[in-house]
Amino acid sequence: MAFCELAEDGVGMRPAEGEVDLAQLDALEDAAPPDIREAATTVANASREIDEIEDLQELFERAFDLEEAVALARQEIRVYTQHHCL
């Protein structure tokens, strides 16, 4: 599963630092299974420009509660990979 490979490689567990990291975040979000997609989107949106974010809730989190939202999303991804990516 592509999501598991990306997550196990640490994609999304640190801030994006360039185009390659941004592309990997997009791939993580695209490959995320439905039950973890919201967390993957939150992590990806943390590195996007504000005008690239379409969802209102994600936009609010990006503007006002980014650090906590990303920390929670990263934890969700870690737990998911521990249980579903063997």
N, C-alpha and C positions, 0 to 999 in steps of 0.2 A: 504494500500500500504506500503510495507516494507521501501521504500525510505523515505516516509513521516515520518514514525515512527522513523527511525534513525536520520533524519535531525532535527526533533522536539526534540529529546533527546540530541541534540547538537553534534552529531558525526561529526567530521570534522571542528568544529568551534574553536578547540584548538589543539595544537601540540600533537601528539601521544606520550604516555609515557610508552608503554609496549606492550606486545603481544596481549592483549585484545583490546587495542585501534587500533592496526594495523589490527586485524581481523575485527573490526567494520568498519574501513575505506575501507577495501576490500569489505565488504558487502554493504556499501553505494555506492561504484563505480559499483558493480554488479547490484544493484537494481535501479540505476539511469535511469530515462526515457531518451530516445535519445536526447531530447532538453536540458538536463542539464548534460549529461554524461561527457562532456569535463571538466566542472567545477569540478565535483566529482573526475575525474582522476587527475586533477591538485592538488587538496587538498590531495589525496592519495599519489601522487608521492612526495609530500613535505616530507613525512615520510619514503619513501623507500630509500634503498641504491641506489646509482647512477647506478650500474650495473644491477639493476632490471627494469630500465626504458627503454622501447623499442622505443617509438615514438620520433623522432628527435626533433620536436618542444617542446615536454614536457621535453626532456633532456636539451635543451637550456634554457628553463625557470628555470629548477631546478638548473642549473649551474650558470646562470647569473642574473636572475630576479625573484628569488624565492619569496621574501617578497611581492612584488607588485602583482605578478601573483596569489599568494594564497589569498591575501586580496580581489582581484577582484573576484576570484572564490567563496570565502565564501559569498561575497555580492550577487552574482548570485544565490547561493543556498538559501540564506535568502529570496530573492525576489520570487524565484520559489515556495518555501514552503508557503509563504504568499498568493500566488495566486492559488495554486493547491492542497494544503493539508489542507482541512477543516475538 
